[in-house]
Amino acid sequence: MDTSPLSLARSLLRCPSVTPEEGGALSFIESVLKAAGFEVHRPVFSEPGTPDVENLYARYGTGKPYLLFAGHTDVVPPGEVSRWRHDPFSAEIEDGELYGRGAVDMKGGIACMMAAALGFIRDNPDFSGSIGFLITGDEEGPAINGTVKLLKWAKGRGERFDHCILGEPTNPNQLGDMIKIGRRGSLTGKIVVEGKQGHVAYPHLTDNPIPGMLRLLEGLLREPLDHGTDHFDASNLEVTTVDVGNPASNVIPAEARATFNIRFNDLWTPESLEAEISSRLSEAAGNSVRYTLRMEPTNAIAFLTPPNEFVGFIADAIEAETGFRPKLSTTGGTSDARFIVKDCPVVEFGLVGQTMHQVDERVAVEDLNRLAAIYRKVLNAYFAPNP
């Protein structure tokens, strides 16, 4: 079997694994890894009100240290297929680029991980340590029956990981730009200000909630939440909706509603942030604004893998392959790394993400080869015998 990153990527791209469909992608990975000597499991997880999701866990070796590769084979829908230059599941190559849904997010990354691991094992069959794959089919969907449950399942089997590389597309412009060593958390809140509906010509008989809402929002936004840290930008609160549901211009509404989202750094937890928001609103409201605050549950906490030897292995491999040192970043949205970090340090590094989720998603074939080479260099360094 051809286990080059391009061949593996083309096989994966031809699998129509739109969330929550497995589409043959995990079956292909299973067949390739089993042939190389991996022990492979395919647990399916369920939750009322959500679709069943197939997942994959594989391990080669029994020793320590244990390096885990993580990712997802599910992809977002391709949209209107006629707008694509090539069929989104045909894995066509044109002008040195591989086209297909999931080319960069993130079947291409998984193909590179597999190519690197298979090559390393072929050249070092008796290495001391273990290499694993933790692959979900539920990252682009509800993220309920995927990584969280797969990690719990693995932990129940006694699996313990030392480090993890998540292959999400991390590079904004060119391969090697950026390593993600952390992510901001995400917390959403909803405010309702109570008033009394009535005719605008008789304001003394009403209680307009809009001025009160303005006071509360001004209180939230007056001062920054923080000024950032060495590795994180300042936490950011954005008001995303303000609504009174009032179609009439001569009626004072009964209530006003607002929603906000905070992307927060590791100075905060959801609990400490909720306390800060509550304090600011209480001060702004005084005794004159009647309101309620509801913070939505979140599993998106801020986390950081501090620069250390493991991060150094990855940065050194990138520099050796590309010629420049990557930026260590914590920018962007959330990812499954927020779940994995509870079990071991995790670093994200993958392909260039400029076309992810777009029509004509594609990856340069050369980038596939270079990413696989980077992962291979990481494996060489990680499992190098101690002097």
DAQUIPE-V330115 format. One record per helix or strand. SS is the DSSP state (@ for helix, = for strand). FROM is the first residue (numbers start at 1). LEN is the number of residues. If there is no record, write none. Layout:
<<SS | FROM | LEN> <SS | FROM | LEN>>
This chain:
<<@ | 5 | 9> <= | 18 | 1> <@ | 25 | 11> <= | 39 | 3> <= | 44 | 4> <= | 50 | 5> <= | 56 | 5> <= | 66 | 7> <= | 75 | 1> <@ | 81 | 3> <= | 93 | 2> <= | 97 | 3> <@ | 107 | 17> <= | 130 | 7> <@ | 147 | 10> <= | 163 | 4> <= | 171 | 1> <= | 178 | 3> <= | 182 | 2> <= | 185 | 10> <= | 196 | 1> <= | 198 | 2> <@ | 200 | 6> <= | 207 | 1> <@ | 209 | 13> <= | 236 | 8> <= | 251 | 2> <= | 255 | 10> <@ | 270 | 16> <= | 291 | 5> <= | 303 | 2> <@ | 309 | 14> <= | 327 | 3> <@ | 337 | 4> <= | 345 | 4> <= | 352 | 1> <= | 362 | 3> <@ | 365 | 18>>
